[in-house]
Amino acid sequence: MSAQIESLQTIRVSIRDLQLELAKQKKKVTKSINLHNRLRSALWRLPTEILTQIFYHCLPDFGEFPRPSQLKAPMLLARVCRRWREVTVGVPSLWRRLGVTVNDDHWQRATFCYDLYLKRSQGLPLSLVL
């Protein structure tokens, strides 16, 4: 009987230790969430003009005319959040430089991307490299 009581006490101590560890982890997660929310809130308050300037600095160098890619600015910026998408899509000059590859194996996806660039540049003169 005393062995069972001792075993139960050991289990109770283990459960208490786990509870303490979980409380520590919960505190860390809560702190991280609060930090994230403050950062997100600060980014949301940035004026459109400042975001636009930041986005210009994210574009490839001017001498570079990259093919459209979901992994590069400006297309990548439009995927971050709703606000960034609105700003990115609303600034036609972000979409003015484009490298076009004629011999593309994924021509359907490329055509879709080229079409996006043309629409989002809203009639501004384009700089194209073939």
OpenMM code with the backbone's topology and positions (N, CA, C; nanometers):
from openmm import Vec3, app, unit

residues = "MET SER ALA GLN ILE GLU SER LEU GLN THR ILE ARG VAL SER ILE ARG ASP LEU GLN LEU GLU LEU ALA LYS GLN LYS LYS LYS VAL THR LYS SER ILE ASN LEU HIS ASN ARG LEU ARG SER ALA LEU TRP ARG LEU PRO THR GLU ILE LEU THR GLN ILE PHE TYR HIS CYS LEU PRO ASP PHE GLY GLU PHE PRO ARG PRO SER GLN LEU LYS ALA PRO MET LEU LEU ALA ARG VAL CYS ARG ARG TRP ARG GLU VAL THR VAL GLY VAL PRO SER LEU TRP ARG ARG LEU GLY VAL THR VAL ASN ASP ASP HIS TRP GLN ARG ALA THR PHE CYS TYR ASP LEU TYR LEU LYS ARG SER GLN GLY LEU PRO LEU SER LEU VAL LEU".split()
positions = [
    Vec3(0.0806, -0.1186, 0.0000),
    Vec3(0.0000, 0.0000, 0.0000),
    Vec3(0.0858, 0.1262, 0.0000),
    Vec3(0.1917, 0.1262, 0.0808),
    Vec3(0.2781, 0.2442, 0.0850),
    Vec3(0.3494, 0.2655, -0.0478),
    Vec3(0.3748, 0.1598, -0.1212),
    Vec3(0.4372, 0.1723, -0.2535),
    Vec3(0.3423, 0.2418, -0.3490),
    Vec3(0.2137, 0.2121, -0.3384),
    Vec3(0.1149, 0.2774, -0.4237),
    Vec3(0.1032, 0.4260, -0.3887),
    Vec3(0.1039, 0.4571, -0.2614),
    Vec3(0.0958, 0.5967, -0.2175),
    Vec3(0.2189, 0.6726, -0.2654),
    Vec3(0.3337, 0.6102, -0.2514),
    Vec3(0.4577, 0.6737, -0.2976),
    Vec3(0.4542, 0.6950, -0.4488),
    Vec3(0.4025, 0.5981, -0.5202),
    Vec3(0.3900, 0.6096, -0.6653),
    Vec3(0.2953, 0.7232, -0.7018),
    Vec3(0.1834, 0.7344, -0.6322),
    Vec3(0.0883, 0.8434, -0.6571),
    Vec3(0.1494, 0.9795, -0.6249),
    Vec3(0.2276, 0.9861, -0.5192),
    Vec3(0.2937, 1.1124, -0.4842),
    Vec3(0.3947, 1.1514, -0.5923),
    Vec3(0.4645, 1.0544, -0.6451),
    Vec3(0.5609, 1.0802, -0.7521),
    Vec3(0.4876, 1.1346, -0.8754),
    Vec3(0.3749, 1.0722, -0.9069),
    Vec3(0.2945, 1.1187, -1.0208),
    Vec3(0.2437, 1.2597, -0.9948),
    Vec3(0.1986, 1.2866, -0.8727),
    Vec3(0.1478, 1.4198, -0.8371),
    Vec3(0.2577, 1.5249, -0.8509),
    Vec3(0.3779, 1.4934, -0.8085),
    Vec3(0.4912, 1.5857, -0.8211),
    Vec3(0.5228, 1.6097, -0.9687),
    Vec3(0.5192, 1.5034, -1.0473),
    Vec3(0.5453, 1.5168, -1.1915),
    Vec3(0.4397, 1.6057, -1.2572),
    Vec3(0.3152, 1.5873, -1.2185),
    Vec3(0.2073, 1.6702, -1.2740),
    Vec3(0.2265, 1.8158, -1.2333),
    Vec3(0.2635, 1.8393, -1.1087),
    Vec3(0.2874, 1.9767, -1.0623),
    Vec3(0.4027, 2.0403, -1.1396),
    Vec3(0.5092, 1.9650, -1.1642),
    Vec3(0.6229, 2.0159, -1.2413),
    Vec3(0.5802, 2.0494, -1.3845),
    Vec3(0.4985, 1.9609, -1.4415),
    Vec3(0.4481, 1.9880, -1.5766),
    Vec3(0.3608, 2.1131, -1.5792),
    Vec3(0.2785, 2.1315, -1.4774),
    Vec3(0.1933, 2.2502, -1.4691),
    Vec3(0.2790, 2.3773, -1.4616),
    Vec3(0.3843, 2.3724, -1.3832),
    Vec3(0.4737, 2.4876, -1.3716),
    Vec3(0.5417, 2.5171, -1.5058),
    Vec3(0.5853, 2.4121, -1.5732),
    Vec3(0.6503, 2.4292, -1.7037),
    Vec3(0.5510, 2.4858, -1.8056),
    Vec3(0.4287, 2.4335, -1.8041),
    Vec3(0.3263, 2.4852, -1.8952),
    Vec3(0.2950, 2.6327, -1.8655),
    Vec3(0.2919, 2.6692, -1.7396),
    Vec3(0.2669, 2.8090, -1.7031),
    Vec3(0.3787, 2.8995, -1.7562),
    Vec3(0.5036, 2.8521, -1.7473),
    Vec3(0.6167, 2.9289, -1.8013),
    Vec3(0.6037, 2.9438, -1.9526),
    Vec3(0.5710, 2.8331, -2.0194),
    Vec3(0.5559, 2.8367, -2.1653),
    Vec3(0.4414, 2.9290, -2.2064),
    Vec3(0.3319, 2.9237, -2.1320),
    Vec3(0.2172, 3.0111, -2.1615),
    Vec3(0.2569, 3.1572, -2.1477),
    Vec3(0.3339, 3.1868, -2.0471),
    Vec3(0.3793, 3.3246, -2.0259),
    Vec3(0.4665, 3.3713, -2.1430),
    Vec3(0.5564, 3.2839, -2.1909),
    Vec3(0.6421, 3.3170, -2.3051),
    Vec3(0.5593, 3.3405, -2.4313),
    Vec3(0.4622, 3.2522, -2.4557),
    Vec3(0.3782, 3.2642, -2.5747),
    Vec3(0.2962, 3.3935, -2.5680),
    Vec3(0.2403, 3.4225, -2.4530),
    Vec3(0.1622, 3.5454, -2.4360),
    Vec3(0.2492, 3.6679, -2.4599),
    Vec3(0.3696, 3.6662, -2.4086),
    Vec3(0.4620, 3.7775, -2.4287),
    Vec3(0.4942, 3.7938, -2.5774),
    Vec3(0.5181, 3.6833, -2.6453),
    Vec3(0.5480, 3.6870, -2.7881),
    Vec3(0.4291, 3.7409, -2.8682),
    Vec3(0.3084, 3.6966, -2.8338),
    Vec3(0.1885, 3.7449, -2.9023),
    Vec3(0.1711, 3.8946, -2.8817),
    Vec3(0.1921, 3.9406, -2.7597),
    Vec3(0.1789, 4.0842, -2.7317),
    Vec3(0.2814, 4.1656, -2.8102),
    Vec3(0.4046, 4.1154, -2.8169),
    Vec3(0.5088, 4.1837, -2.8936),
    Vec3(0.4714, 4.1883, -3.0420),
    Vec3(0.4249, 4.0764, -3.0929),
    Vec3(0.3827, 4.0689, -3.2330),
    Vec3(0.2688, 4.1672, -3.2606),
    Vec3(0.1711, 4.1724, -3.1712),
    Vec3(0.0576, 4.2635, -3.1903),
    Vec3(0.1018, 4.4095, -3.1893),
    Vec3(0.1954, 4.4436, -3.1039),
    Vec3(0.2453, 4.5827, -3.1017),
    Vec3(0.3185, 4.6153, -3.2310),
    Vec3(0.4004, 4.5214, -3.2782),
    Vec3(0.4732, 4.5427, -3.4029),
    Vec3(0.3767, 4.5549, -3.5202),
    Vec3(0.2801, 4.4633, -3.5269),
    Vec3(0.1809, 4.4667, -3.6344),
    Vec3(0.1037, 4.5978, -3.6315),
    Vec3(0.0690, 4.6424, -3.5140),
    Vec3(-0.0049, 4.7673, -3.5004),
    Vec3(0.0783, 4.8850, -3.5510),
    Vec3(0.2070, 4.8841, -3.5203),
    Vec3(0.2953, 4.9928, -3.5671),
    Vec3(0.3060, 4.9907, -3.7195),
    Vec3(0.3160, 4.8731, -3.7786),
    Vec3(0.3238, 4.8641, -3.9245),
    Vec3(0.1949, 4.9102, -3.9900),
    Vec3(0.0827, 4.8804, -3.9277),
    Vec3(-0.0455, 4.9230, -3.9840),
    Vec3(-0.0611, 5.0741, -3.9791),
    Vec3(0.0047, 5.1382, -3.8858),
    Vec3(-0.0089, 5.2837, -3.8724),
    Vec3(0.0840, 5.3605, -3.9656),
    Vec3(0.1792, 5.2912, -4.0288),
    Vec3(0.2690, 5.3614, -4.1205),
    Vec3(0.1881, 5.4226, -4.2343),
    Vec3(0.2130, 5.5483, -4.2664),
    Vec3(0.1422, 5.6094, -4.3794),
    Vec3(0.1776, 5.5386, -4.5097),
    Vec3(0.0846, 5.5438, -4.6030),
    Vec3(0.1017, 5.4792, -4.7326),
    Vec3(0.2279, 5.5280, -4.8017),
    Vec3(0.2588, 5.6558, -4.7902),
    Vec3(0.3760, 5.7124, -4.8565),
    Vec3(0.5046, 5.6474, -4.8058),
    Vec3(0.5122, 5.6228, -4.6766),
    Vec3(0.6322, 5.5606, -4.6193),
    Vec3(0.6417, 5.4147, -4.6629),
    Vec3(0.5287, 5.3439, -4.6577),
    Vec3(0.5290, 5.2053, -4.7054),
    Vec3(0.5724, 5.1982, -4.8510),
    Vec3(0.5236, 5.2910, -4.9316),
    Vec3(0.5600, 5.2940, -5.0730),
    Vec3(0.7099, 5.3104, -5.0898),
    Vec3(0.7700, 5.4003, -5.0142),
    Vec3(0.9150, 5.4200, -5.0229),
    Vec3(0.9901, 5.2943, -4.9794),
    Vec3(0.9414, 5.2289, -4.8761),
    Vec3(1.0039, 5.1042, -4.8323),
    Vec3(0.9946, 5.0005, -4.9433),
    Vec3(0.8785, 4.9935, -5.0083),
    Vec3(0.8574, 4.8966, -5.1153),
    Vec3(0.9498, 4.9238, -5.2339),
    Vec3(0.9747, 5.0514, -5.2652),
    Vec3(1.0681, 5.0836, -5.3733),
    Vec3(1.2065, 5.0267, -5.3437),
    Vec3(1.2456, 5.0314, -5.2164),
    Vec3(1.3778, 4.9794, -5.1790),
    Vec3(1.3821, 4.8270, -5.1803),
    Vec3(1.2675, 4.7638, -5.1839),
    Vec3(1.2618, 4.6176, -5.1921),
    Vec3(1.2740, 4.5671, -5.3360),
    Vec3(1.2522, 4.6548, -5.4315),
    Vec3(1.2602, 4.6148, -5.5720),
    Vec3(1.4038, 4.5795, -5.6085),
    Vec3(1.4228, 4.4931, -5.7061),
    Vec3(1.5590, 4.4617, -5.7520),
    Vec3(1.6281, 4.5889, -5.8027),
    Vec3(1.7602, 4.5854, -5.8104),
    Vec3(1.8359, 4.7002, -5.8600),
    Vec3(1.7810, 4.7462, -5.9938),
    Vec3(1.7980, 4.8747, -6.0230),
    Vec3(1.7383, 4.9305, -6.1436),
    Vec3(1.7928, 4.8653, -6.2705),
    Vec3(1.9187, 4.8242, -6.2701),
    Vec3(1.9759, 4.7610, -6.3876),
    Vec3(1.9218, 4.6210, -6.4118),
    Vec3(1.8542, 4.5671, -6.3106),
    Vec3(1.8024, 4.4316, -6.3179),
    Vec3(1.6558, 4.4355, -6.3631),
    Vec3(1.6205, 4.3508, -6.4553),
    Vec3(1.4817, 4.3391, -6.4988),
    Vec3(1.4385, 4.1949, -6.4747),
    Vec3(1.3962, 4.1669, -6.3537),
    Vec3(1.3659, 4.0273, -6.3197),
    Vec3(1.2366, 3.9793, -6.3833),
    Vec3(1.2328, 3.8508, -6.4071),
    Vec3(1.1060, 3.7909, -6.4479),
    Vec3(1.0125, 3.7968, -6.3281),
    Vec3(0.8841, 3.8096, -6.3519),
    Vec3(0.7899, 3.8110, -6.2394),
    Vec3(0.8014, 3.6829, -6.1583),
    Vec3(0.7986, 3.6981, -6.0288),
    Vec3(0.8086, 3.5830, -5.9402),
    Vec3(0.7306, 3.6101, -5.8132),
    Vec3(0.6636, 3.5081, -5.7644),
    Vec3(0.5915, 3.5190, -5.6377),
    Vec3(0.6885, 3.5376, -5.5211),
    Vec3(0.8167, 3.5127, -5.5449),
    Vec3(0.9166, 3.5191, -5.4382),
    Vec3(0.9965, 3.6481, -5.4392),
    Vec3(0.9606, 3.7423, -5.5279),
    Vec3(1.0332, 3.8690, -5.5378),
    Vec3(0.9354, 3.9856, -5.5352),
    Vec3(0.9869, 4.1000, -5.4923),
    Vec3(0.9055, 4.2221, -5.4962),
    Vec3(0.8803, 4.2580, -5.6411),
    Vec3(0.7702, 4.3149, -5.6725),
    Vec3(0.6598, 4.3577, -5.5874),
    Vec3(0.5563, 4.2497, -5.5591),
    Vec3(0.5602, 4.1372, -5.6303),
    Vec3(0.4578, 4.0344, -5.6111),
    Vec3(0.4605, 3.9763, -5.4699),
    Vec3(0.5775, 3.9578, -5.4153),
    Vec3(0.5891, 3.9046, -5.2798),
    Vec3(0.5265, 4.0001, -5.1786),
    Vec3(0.5493, 4.1292, -5.1960),
    Vec3(0.4939, 4.2282, -5.1036),
    Vec3(0.3419, 4.2251, -5.1029),
    Vec3(0.2830, 4.1989, -5.2172),
    Vec3(0.1371, 4.1950, -5.2281),
    Vec3(0.0773, 4.0738, -5.1574),
    Vec3(0.1603, 3.9797, -5.1184),
    Vec3(0.1114, 3.8579, -5.0524),
    Vec3(0.1253, 3.8617, -4.9009),
    Vec3(0.1860, 3.9663, -4.8462),
    Vec3(0.2123, 3.9698, -4.7017),
    Vec3(0.0839, 3.9850, -4.6209),
    Vec3(0.0059, 4.0853, -4.6522),
    Vec3(-0.1194, 4.1086, -4.5813),
    Vec3(-0.2086, 4.1969, -4.6684),
    Vec3(-0.3310, 4.2139, -4.6246),
    Vec3(-0.4280, 4.2904, -4.7030),
    Vec3(-0.3819, 4.4337, -4.7242),
    Vec3(-0.3315, 4.4980, -4.6202),
    Vec3(-0.2873, 4.6375, -4.6305),
    Vec3(-0.1731, 4.6512, -4.7304),
    Vec3(-0.0727, 4.5627, -4.7213),
    Vec3(0.0411, 4.5696, -4.8133),
    Vec3(-0.0042, 4.5426, -4.9559),
    Vec3(-0.1008, 4.4539, -4.9716),
    Vec3(-0.1531, 4.4265, -5.1049),
    Vec3(-0.2192, 4.5522, -5.1624),
    Vec3(-0.3003, 4.6184, -5.0814),
    Vec3(-0.3670, 4.7402, -5.1272),
    Vec3(-0.2663, 4.8464, -5.1685),
    Vec3(-0.1630, 4.8626, -5.0867),
    Vec3(-0.0613, 4.9637, -5.1180),
    Vec3(0.0159, 4.9231, -5.2435),
    Vec3(0.0606, 4.7997, -5.2483),
    Vec3(0.1412, 4.7527, -5.3614),
    Vec3(0.0639, 4.7615, -5.4926),
    Vec3(-0.0582, 4.7138, -5.4921),
    Vec3(-0.1391, 4.7158, -5.6136),
    Vec3(-0.1752, 4.8598, -5.6512),
    Vec3(-0.1868, 4.9465, -5.5523),
    Vec3(-0.2257, 5.0845, -5.5773),
    Vec3(-0.1134, 5.1768, -5.6219),
    Vec3(0.0090, 5.1259, -5.6320),
    Vec3(0.1226, 5.2083, -5.6745),
    Vec3(0.1728, 5.1544, -5.8083),
    Vec3(0.1235, 5.2108, -5.9194),
    Vec3(0.1583, 5.1590, -6.0525),
    Vec3(0.3069, 5.1597, -6.0829),
    Vec3(0.3807, 5.2544, -6.0266),
    Vec3(0.5231, 5.2621, -6.0606),
    Vec3(0.6045, 5.1450, -6.0050),
    Vec3(0.5492, 5.0690, -5.9112),
    Vec3(0.6180, 4.9489, -5.8624),
    Vec3(0.6193, 4.8386, -5.9681),
    Vec3(0.5338, 4.8509, -6.0690),
    Vec3(0.5129, 4.7457, -6.1677),
    Vec3(0.5672, 4.7843, -6.3054),
    Vec3(0.6554, 4.8817, -6.3126),
    Vec3(0.6985, 4.9362, -6.4420),
    Vec3(0.8158, 4.8635, -6.5049),
    Vec3(0.8946, 4.7880, -6.4294),
    Vec3(1.0115, 4.7199, -6.4850),
    Vec3(0.9836, 4.5712, -6.4930),
    Vec3(1.0094, 4.5171, -6.6099),
    Vec3(0.9726, 4.3777, -6.6307),
    Vec3(1.0690, 4.3108, -6.7272),
    Vec3(1.1144, 4.1946, -6.6881),
    Vec3(1.1948, 4.1115, -6.7773),
    Vec3(1.1053, 4.0034, -6.8343),
    Vec3(1.1033, 3.9909, -6.9654),
    Vec3(1.0168, 3.8941, -7.0320),
    Vec3(1.1034, 3.7862, -7.0957),
    Vec3(1.0733, 3.6638, -7.0626),
    Vec3(1.1426, 3.5495, -7.1221),
    Vec3(1.0499, 3.4870, -7.2252),
    Vec3(1.0964, 3.4797, -7.3481),
    Vec3(1.0126, 3.4270, -7.4560),
    Vec3(1.0077, 3.2753, -7.4519),
    Vec3(1.1172, 3.2123, -7.4180),
    Vec3(1.1269, 3.0667, -7.4195),
    Vec3(1.1046, 3.0134, -7.2782),
    Vec3(0.9836, 3.0232, -7.2290),
    Vec3(0.9534, 2.9845, -7.0920),
    Vec3(0.8778, 2.8520, -7.0895),
    Vec3(0.9264, 2.7559, -7.0114),
    Vec3(0.8600, 2.6265, -7.0013),
    Vec3(0.7230, 2.6371, -6.9336),
    Vec3(0.7113, 2.7330, -6.8428),
    Vec3(0.5856, 2.7542, -6.7709),
    Vec3(0.5161, 2.8780, -6.8272),
    Vec3(0.4879, 2.8767, -6.9545),
    Vec3(0.4382, 2.9946, -7.0242),
    Vec3(0.3024, 3.0408, -6.9731),
    Vec3(0.2170, 2.9485, -6.9246),
    Vec3(0.0851, 2.9900, -6.8770),
    Vec3(0.0972, 3.0731, -6.7489),
    Vec3(0.1794, 3.0275, -6.6559),
    Vec3(0.2011, 3.1027, -6.5329),
    Vec3(0.2702, 3.2352, -6.5638),
    Vec3(0.3674, 3.2310, -6.6531),
    Vec3(0.4392, 3.3530, -6.6912),
    Vec3(0.3441, 3.4531, -6.7556),
    Vec3(0.2557, 3.4047, -6.8421),
    Vec3(0.1592, 3.4931, -6.9076),
    Vec3(0.0689, 3.5596, -6.8048),
    Vec3(0.0257, 3.4838, -6.7056),
    Vec3(-0.0561, 3.5392, -6.5993),
    Vec3(0.0189, 3.6505, -6.5254),
    Vec3(0.1455, 3.6269, -6.4945),
    Vec3(0.2269, 3.7265, -6.4242),
    Vec3(0.2497, 3.8509, -6.5102),
    Vec3(0.2782, 3.8321, -6.6379),
    Vec3(0.2979, 3.9469, -6.7268),
    Vec3(0.1706, 4.0290, -6.7345),
    Vec3(0.0576, 3.9620, -6.7411),
    Vec3(-0.0710, 4.0303, -6.7460),
    Vec3(-0.0925, 4.1129, -6.6185),
    Vec3(-0.0556, 4.0556, -6.5029),
    Vec3(-0.0669, 4.1296, -6.3768),
    Vec3(0.0164, 4.2572, -6.3801),
    Vec3(0.1392, 4.2455, -6.4262),
    Vec3(0.2264, 4.3621, -6.4338),
    Vec3(0.1648, 4.4697, -6.5232),
    Vec3(0.1147, 4.4282, -6.6379),
    Vec3(0.0559, 4.5255, -6.7316),
    Vec3(-0.0664, 4.5939, -6.6711),
    Vec3(-0.1508, 4.5192, -6.6062),
    Vec3(-0.2695, 4.5773, -6.5434),
    Vec3(-0.2324, 4.6693, -6.4282),
    Vec3(-0.1403, 4.6258, -6.3451),
    Vec3(-0.1060, 4.7033, -6.2256),
    Vec3(-0.0213, 4.8264, -6.2566),
    Vec3(0.0446, 4.8286, -6.3719),
    Vec3(0.1203, 4.9491, -6.4097),
    Vec3(0.0256, 5.0592, -6.4571),
    Vec3(-0.0997, 5.0264, -6.4794),
    Vec3(-0.2066, 5.1207, -6.5108),
    Vec3(-0.1710, 5.2186, -6.6224),
    Vec3(-0.1114, 5.1668, -6.7260),
    Vec3(-0.0842, 5.2499, -6.8423),
    Vec3(0.0418, 5.3344, -6.8337),
    Vec3(0.1175, 5.3239, -6.7248),
    Vec3(0.2444, 5.3962, -6.7173),
    Vec3(0.3417, 5.3355, -6.8188),
    Vec3(0.4348, 5.4156, -6.8691),
    Vec3(0.5364, 5.3594, -6.9610),
    Vec3(0.6135, 5.2473, -6.8890),
    Vec3(0.6354, 5.1384, -6.9592),
    Vec3(0.7059, 5.0236, -6.9025),
    Vec3(0.8493, 5.0184, -6.9525),
    Vec3(0.9353, 4.9637, -6.8684),
    Vec3(1.0720, 4.9316, -6.9085),
    Vec3(1.0778, 4.7808, -6.9211),
    Vec3(1.0935, 4.7336, -7.0439),
    Vec3(1.0925, 4.5896, -7.0701),
    Vec3(1.2278, 4.5429, -7.1206),
    Vec3(1.2631, 4.4234, -7.0830),
    Vec3(1.3801, 4.3565, -7.1365),
    Vec3(1.3337, 4.2205, -7.1837),
    Vec3(1.3628, 4.1900, -7.3095),
    Vec3(1.3251, 4.0599, -7.3653),
    Vec3(1.4450, 3.9663, -7.3641),
] * unit.nanometer
topology = app.Topology()
chain = topology.addChain("A")
for resn in residues:
    res = topology.addResidue(resn, chain)
    for name in ("N", "CA", "C"):
        topology.addAtom(name, app.Element.getBySymbol(name[0]), res)
